[in-house]
Amino acid sequence: MNSDIAVHPVSDASELLLIDEASVVQGDRLVLDKLSLRIAEGQHTAILGPNGSGKSTLVKLLARQLYPLAKRDGSSVRIFGRDRWNVAELRSRLGIVSPAVQLDYTSDTPVEVFDAVVSGFFAARGISFNHEVTDAMRLRADEALAQVDAAGLIGRSMASLSTGEARRVLIARALVHRPRALLLDEPCAGLDMASRRHFLESLRKLARAGTTLLLVTHHVEEIVPEIDNVVLLREGRVFMQGSKSVTLTDAALSDTFGMPVRVMQHGAYYAAALD
């Protein structure tokens, strides 16, 4: 397969993400190499690639934890049509859930589930004496927990939860702002098969309710049916972007992962294995 970028046009919906030739260097390594990517709002998307392909760096770029190298003709990273954001304001529109965020809530000082969720309004780890929690905030936290089937966890410490339970609580925390999109970085890491399926069903409900999903993973099995746009990363660049019928093929994934891959379909889900 040609290694040039194969980008399929997106709809005329409003822009969620537009990256134009962004490069990122960490240490002496070029991690993202003139990466260009466009995703429309409402276009549920999976970003798939092997370890070292640049997935984690792309997440940090979108979270404003990293910035691209400046270049003469002006590379850009635009989210919801803007390239400059107050990080707290961005979090209210683009919720982020990852195992790294979860680790912060399940170690050190215990945090109760409801406090963890409502603290999303303050971009804090929990509630402190200088946070004024309003009735509207409490109501929204209750609604967000119910939305991910986690209301029954109120009163428990985050550290006492299973990995899947804690992951759902962190999604609720992101949802208190009613964000337009969720960026999910390896959200099924550490989940057993049953917990993973339950978690994915929660994501399906969010997608059907109108929250745009950006799912970053290296597991084809985690791409829920509502996602039909797939971005394949390889060596810090977009190798291919398009529908599942185009990208989730033996040839495309074999080229992406650098070894023979066989793709299978089970109902509305896909699976992949080394051939």
C-alpha positions in Angstrom: 0.0 0.0 0.0 1.2 3.5 -0.8 2.6 5.2 2.3 1.3 8.6 1.2 -1.6 10.0 3.3 -5.0 8.8 2.1 -7.5 11.2 3.4 -11.2 10.9 2.7 -13.2 14.1 2.8 -15.4 14.8 5.8 -18.9 16.3 5.8 -19.7 20.0 5.9 -20.4 19.8 9.6 -18.6 22.3 11.9 -14.9 21.7 12.5 -13.9 19.8 15.6 -10.2 19.4 14.8 -7.9 20.7 12.1 -4.2 20.0 12.3 -1.9 21.3 9.6 1.5 19.8 9.4 2.3 19.7 13.1 5.6 18.3 14.2 6.6 17.5 17.8 10.1 16.7 19.1 10.6 14.9 22.4 14.3 14.6 23.4 16.1 14.0 20.1 13.2 12.1 18.5 10.7 13.5 16.0 7.5 12.0 17.4 5.0 13.7 15.2 6.2 14.4 11.6 4.2 17.1 9.8 1.0 15.4 10.9 -2.2 16.7 9.2 -5.6 15.7 10.3 -9.2 17.0 9.9 -12.2 15.7 11.9 -15.7 17.3 11.8 -17.9 17.7 14.8 -20.3 14.8 15.1 -17.8 12.5 13.2 -17.1 9.8 15.8 -13.5 8.8 15.2 -11.1 6.1 16.3 -7.4 6.9 16.1 -5.5 3.6 15.8 -1.9 2.7 15.6 1.0 0.7 17.1 3.0 1.7 20.1 5.4 4.5 19.1 3.1 5.7 16.2 2.4 9.1 18.0 -1.0 8.4 19.6 0.0 9.6 23.1 1.7 12.6 21.8 -1.3 13.5 19.7 -3.5 13.3 22.8 -1.1 15.7 24.6 -1.2 18.0 21.7 -5.0 18.2 21.8 -4.9 18.5 25.6 -2.5 21.5 25.3 0.2 19.7 27.2 2.5 19.9 24.2 2.8 22.4 21.3 4.0 21.8 17.8 7.3 23.2 16.5 6.9 26.6 15.0 7.5 26.7 11.3 7.9 29.6 8.9 4.6 29.1 7.0 2.7 28.5 10.3 1.6 25.0 11.3 -1.6 25.1 13.3 -3.7 23.0 15.7 -7.3 24.2 15.7 -9.9 22.8 18.0 -13.5 23.9 17.5 -12.2 26.4 15.0 -9.7 28.1 17.4 -6.0 27.8 17.8 -5.8 29.6 21.1 -7.6 28.4 24.2 -7.7 28.9 27.9 -7.2 25.3 29.0 -10.0 25.3 31.5 -12.4 26.6 28.8 -11.2 23.9 26.4 -11.9 21.2 29.0 -15.5 22.4 29.2 -15.9 21.6 25.5 -13.5 18.7 25.0 -13.6 16.2 27.9 -10.6 14.0 28.4 -10.5 10.6 30.0 -7.4 8.5 30.3 -5.7 5.9 32.6 -3.3 8.7 33.6 -6.1 10.8 34.9 -7.6 7.8 36.7 -4.2 7.2 38.5 -4.4 10.7 40.0 -7.8 9.9 41.6 -7.0 6.4 42.9 -3.8 7.2 44.7 -2.7 9.5 47.5 -5.5 11.3 49.4 -8.9 9.5 49.0 -11.6 11.3 46.9 -15.3 10.4 47.2 -17.1 9.6 43.9 -19.5 12.6 44.0 -16.8 15.0 45.0 -14.6 13.7 42.1 -17.4 14.4 39.6 -18.5 17.8 40.9 -14.9 19.0 41.1 -14.8 18.9 37.4 -16.4 22.3 37.5 -13.3 23.7 39.2 -10.7 21.7 37.3 -9.6 20.4 40.7 -8.9 16.9 42.1 -11.6 17.2 44.7 -13.7 19.7 46.7 -12.0 22.1 49.1 -13.2 24.8 51.4 -12.9 27.5 48.8 -15.1 25.8 46.2 -18.7 26.9 46.2 -20.8 24.0 44.9 -24.2 25.2 43.8 -27.4 23.3 43.6 -27.2 23.4 39.8 -23.7 21.8 39.9 -25.0 19.1 42.2 -27.9 18.4 39.9 -25.6 18.2 36.9 -23.2 15.8 38.7 -26.1 13.6 39.6 -27.3 13.6 36.0 -23.8 12.8 34.6 -23.4 9.9 37.0 -26.8 8.5 36.0 -25.8 9.0 32.3 -23.0 6.5 32.7 -24.8 4.1 35.1 -22.6 5.1 38.0 -25.1 6.8 40.4 -24.9 3.7 42.7 -21.2 4.5 43.4 -21.9 7.7 45.3 -20.4 7.5 48.8 -17.5 5.3 47.8 -13.9 6.3 47.6 -12.4 6.4 44.1 -9.7 4.1 45.3 -12.2 1.4 46.3 -13.7 1.2 42.7 -12.8 -1.4 40.1 -11.0 -0.1 37.0 -14.2 0.0 35.0 -16.2 1.7 37.7 -13.5 4.4 38.1 -13.4 4.9 34.4 -17.1 5.6 34.2 -16.9 8.1 37.1 -14.2 10.0 35.2 -16.4 10.1 32.2 -19.2 11.5 34.4 -16.7 14.1 35.6 -16.0 15.1 32.0 -19.7 15.2 31.2 -20.7 17.8 33.9 -19.8 20.5 31.4 -21.9 18.9 28.7 -18.8 18.8 26.4 -19.3 18.7 22.7 -16.7 15.9 22.4 -14.9 13.3 24.5 -11.3 12.4 23.9 -10.8 8.9 25.3 -7.1 7.8 25.5 -6.9 4.0 25.8 -10.1 4.0 27.9 -10.3 0.2 28.1 -6.8 -0.4 29.5 -6.9 -2.7 32.5 -10.5 -3.8 31.9 -11.5 -7.5 31.7 -13.7 -8.6 28.8 -17.0 -8.1 30.6 -16.1 -4.7 32.0 -14.8 -3.7 28.6 -18.1 -4.5 26.9 -20.1 -2.7 29.7 -17.9 0.3 29.3 -18.2 0.3 25.5 -22.0 0.2 25.8 -21.7 3.4 27.9 -19.8 5.0 25.1 -22.4 3.9 22.6 -25.1 5.7 24.5 -23.1 8.9 24.7 -22.5 8.8 21.0 -26.2 8.2 20.2 -27.0 11.1 22.6 -24.8 13.5 20.5 -21.4 13.6 22.2 -18.7 13.3 19.6 -16.2 10.5 20.4 -12.5 10.6 19.7 -11.2 7.2 20.7 -7.5 6.6 20.8 -6.6 2.9 20.9 -4.4 0.2 19.4 -7.3 -2.4 19.8 -9.7 -2.8 16.8 -12.1 -4.5 19.2 -12.7 -1.3 21.1 -14.1 0.6 18.0 -17.8 0.8 18.8 -20.4 0.6 15.9 -21.2 4.3 16.1 -17.6 5.1 15.1 -17.2 5.0 11.3 -14.2 7.3 10.8 -10.8 5.7 11.5 -7.4 7.4 11.5 -4.4 5.1 11.1 -1.2 6.5 12.5 2.3 5.2 11.5 5.6 6.7 12.4 4.2 10.0 13.5 2.0 10.6 10.5 -1.5 9.9 9.3 -1.1 6.9 7.1 -4.8 6.6 6.2 -8.1 8.1 7.1 -11.5 6.8 6.1 -14.5 4.6 6.9 -14.1 1.3 8.6 -14.7 -0.5 5.3 -11.6 1.2 3.9 -9.3 1.3 6.9 -10.1 -1.9 8.8 -8.8 -4.3 6.2 -6.1 -6.9 6.2 -3.9 -4.8 3.9 -4.3 -1.4 5.6 -3.7 -2.8 9.1 -0.8 -5.0 8.0 0.9 -1.9 6.6 0.0 0.1 9.7 1.4 -2.4 12.2 4.2 -3.7 10.0 3.2 -7.4 10.1 0.5 -9.6 8.7 -2.9 -8.8 10.3 -6.2 -10.6 9.6 -9.4 -8.6 10.2 -12.7 -10.3 11.2 -16.1 -8.9 11.7 -18.5 -10.0 14.5 -21.8 -8.4 14.1 -21.3 -4.6 14.3 -17.8 -5.0 15.8 -14.5 -5.7 14.2 -11.5 -7.8 15.6 -8.0 -8.3 14.4 -5.3 -10.9 14.9 -1.8 -11.6 13.7 -2.0 -13.8 10.6 
